[in-house]
Amino acid sequence: MWPHRSYSRQRHSQYHDSWHEVPPVRQPRRVLIIVNLEAAQPVMNALHLDNMAATTCRELPSLGRLEEHALFTYKTLVNPAQTRTLTVEILLYYISQHIVYTWDCYVEPSSMDLRWQDITGDTFVLRNGQTLSDLLNEHRPHWTEGQEFGILLPNEIRAFDSPNQPYIMRLSCHEALANPIMLP
């Protein structure tokens, strides 16, 4: 019906190769948040509670160091959609609930703060209203593409092998400072 011409079309290489210049679409990625709770012990001590101290290797000789580390760690796997809505304040509430379930003590979320290291290794306090995605995009813009090796090699990024691999965000929980801008 329609005439089909068998001649080959001349293509301009400038148009053919232009799509290579477009940056890749960022894949949604889950985030594994790991929070070290060891520095939150002063919060419990201020409440005159020794529940955390009673579950250390010093008090329980049969408790192994890995078991103690597991007790003093909060972890959660966050889906990509949750990274845009999970705030530091909500995360502190979850940590407070974890402390209730683990040590049977209520710690007010406002009595704690979370700290994180930026790419240069400087530690800073996370503000309550910040969302997880805002923090990651500001301080780890590569978080959907790969994982950094750590403080020793902060500019070395290991690309993810699979779209199922989560980005690992390591935080520490501390007693809230009166002036969170000035760290000790």
Helices and strands as residue ranges (DSSP letters): H 13-16, G 18-21, E 31-36, G 38-40, H 41-46, G 53-55, H 65-71, E 73-78, G 80-84, H 88-103, G 109-111, E 112-117, E 123-125, H 132-139, E 146-148, E 157-159, E 167-175
